[in-house]
Amino acid sequence: MQQINEDIKSGQFKQMYLLCGEEAYLRRQYRDKLKAALNDGAPMGFGTTGFVENSVENSMENSMENSMNSHYFEGKEQNIGEIIDLAETLPFFAERRVMVLENTGLFKSGGEKLAEYLAAPAPTAYFVFVESEVDKRSRLFKQVQKEGRAAEFATQDERTLKRWIGGILKKEGKQITESCAEYFLDKVGTDMGNIRLELEKLICFCMDRNVVEKEDVDLVCTTRISSHIFDMVAAIGDRRTKEALTLYYELLALKEPPMRILFLIARQCNTLLQVKQLKKKGFDNKTVGTKIGLPGFVAGKYAAQAAKFKEKDLKRAVEKCVEAEEAVKTGRLNDTLSIELLIMSVL
């Protein structure tokens, strides 16, 4: 991120950029800022965390002004020949022709022809690739990494997210304690796009106050479904069956399909099993998180929960989830009752 920020500030750009990784919010932010800057666009805004904040008005205005020299391609099955032809076309009264390609899958397969072109592109052609997943062994990835910049936006760690949250609230003249920020993250999750939306709700709700309290979070923020499932499994493990059922009924009241709840319970139990097995081998939380695709601080919470269970009980829980699904699909039980019985007997 730092190198891209420096390129934007200095106006000295590479001809190709790749924005990839799990954090969609950051991918979108840097996509829009790069596009605006490459089109001689809007002024930049960098916060104390180094994250850029997008200006909707500037992005829209810039898009309209540069539509003849800016091209956006989304999805698979792109015509690479046409893209190359556009790249070879001189820009209209501008320095650059900007090509934004998003979620094309070219960094997993089919990108060889474009990689060959990028070895010697037209000097006025600039590319911004945006992908959630890439194969770092691919020819296209290696070409972009060699001649441009490849930035991977992973899920941010807890410290970074709390600093970002504090910075956003500070701009609005508000404060939040570290413990309240942790509680907020537990409730809404680590997705930055969702965090931003929930913060907007908090800011509006606390309009006449300077400090955001835990009670405010409870009143206006939406609990992510995975947090409900995490708490439900914890309640099941502690034999707090009534509380587990209450959480289940809350999910049903939110119109969450019973079979999706079953899937999430099964995934939670399977994740806990994997965490327990990895911790047994001596891995730290960060390594565990890397191996199963969780941020280190989230893996730590899973490790704490997994420590309360025996490995054989988690294996049996996963098996019972499979049995519950089979009971529904074969018509022996309806979905709502099947999951109620599962909650009462799974551990």
Secondary structure, DSSP 8 states (H G I E B T S, - for coil): -HHHHHHHHHT---SEEEEESS-HHHHHHHHHHHHHHHTT-----B-TTS-B---HHHHHHHHHHTTTTEEEEESSS--HHHHHHHHHS--SSSS-EEEEEES--TTTTT-HHHHHHHTS--TTEEEEEEES---TTSHHHHHHHHHSEEEE-----HHHHHHHHHHHHHHTT-EE-HHHHHHHHHHH-S-HHHHHHHHHHHHHHTTT-SEE-HHHHHHH----HHHHHHHHHHHHHTT-HHHHHHHHHHHHHTT--HHHHHHHHHHHHHHHHHHHHHHHTT--HHHHHHHHT--HHHHHHHHHHHTTS-HHHHHHHHHHHHHHHHHHHTTSS-HHHHHHHHHHH--
